[in-house]
């Protein structure tokens, strides 16, 4: 089984990208294959045309179909998740998240956009039948500093939220693994 890190930021150096990488690093001890997919790296014409035969998009769909966990990260623009992420989610079938655990992440300029995860992104994810959507993690750019090596230096409150999210994900994976062994 695998974990997909799906980035919906148009910028490679964004706080969203750094947060996604940080969460991916925290998931490494779970012993699952981790694959990072950045929506901005997909062929834009194929993405907008929903060309599922294009190799990059076909790979994305295959990886998501095979994944056990999907970590979705997006910046918040105009009180909603990015249009780039929306284009990717529109490619997935109606039950494209069936049986999967989903951890939503978002970043924004202020706390005013925190609820965008709950009223904009969560309903879209829920419509695709995931096994579970874990509590969202939202951070402002000010809460996501950098260490001298460029890695993420989250504020204590965000570090605690990430740790809790990773713990909840681990518990869900452990429960699922135990159930599979019992069957």
C-alpha positions, -999 to +999 in steps of 0.1 A: +000+000+000+011+036-005+007+072+005+001+099-021+011+135-013-010+156-036+001+192-039-023+218-053-001+249-051+010+266-084+042+276-067+071+252-059+084+273-031+051+279-013+044+274+023+018+248+011+046+228-006+068+230+025+040+218+047+032+189+024+069+179+024+070+182+062+040+159+066+055+135+041+087+133+061+067+126+092+049+097+074+082+080+063+084+058+094+051+042+085+070+020+061+048+027+031+058+039-003+053+077-005+047+093-038+045+131-042+024+144-071+023+182-078-007+193-098+014+221-113+037+195-129+009+178-149+004+188-185-019+219-183-037+212-216-043+176-207-054+186-172-079+212-184-092+188-211-095+160-186-074+138-210-071+107-189-050+090-216-022+115-212+007+097-195+011+120-165-026+120-158-030+083-163-001+078-138-019+101-113-051+082-116-034+048-113-014+059-082-045+074-065-065+043-072-038+021-056-032+044-026-042+037+009-037+073+020-041+106+002-027+138+018-041+167+000-025+202+003-037+234-011-033+271-006-066+290+000-075+316-026-107+336-024-119+315+005-116+282-013-090+256-024-069+262-055-084+258-090-054+237-098-064+212-071-100+213-083-089+204-118-071+173-104-100+163-082-124+166-111-104+138-129-111+113-102-142+090-105-172+096-082-159+069-059-123+077-065-114+078-028-133+047-018-116+030+012-089+056+015-078+077+044-076+114+035-057+141+054-065+176+042-039+204+046-042+241+037-023+273+040-035+309+038-027+345+045-048+347+077-069+327+101-099+341+083-097+314+057-094+285+081-129+273+075-123+269+038-112+234+044-145+225+061-170+243+038-152+240+005-127+211+003-141+186+028-175+182+010-158+175-023-135+149-007-165+134+011-184+131-022-158+106-034-165+080-007-133+080+014-131+056+043-123+086+066-113+122+063-091+131+092-093+165+109-079+192+087-046+211+093-046+248+085-017+271+089-009+307+079+024+315+062+035+332+094+032+299+112+054+281+087+089+294+091+121+280+077+151+264+092+185+276+078+186+245+056+152+256+040+131+229+057+099+237+075+100+252+110+064+251+121+051+272+150+045+251+181+007+250+176+011+238+140+037+213+149+013+199+175-016+197+149+007+179+125+018+155+152-018+148+161-028+143+125+001+119+120-009+100+152-045+098+140-034+086+106-012+060+122-040+048+144-063+045+114-037+026+094-030+003+124-067-005+128-070-012+091-039-034+091-051-053+121-085-059+105-068-072+073-046-096+093-077-109+111-096-116+079 
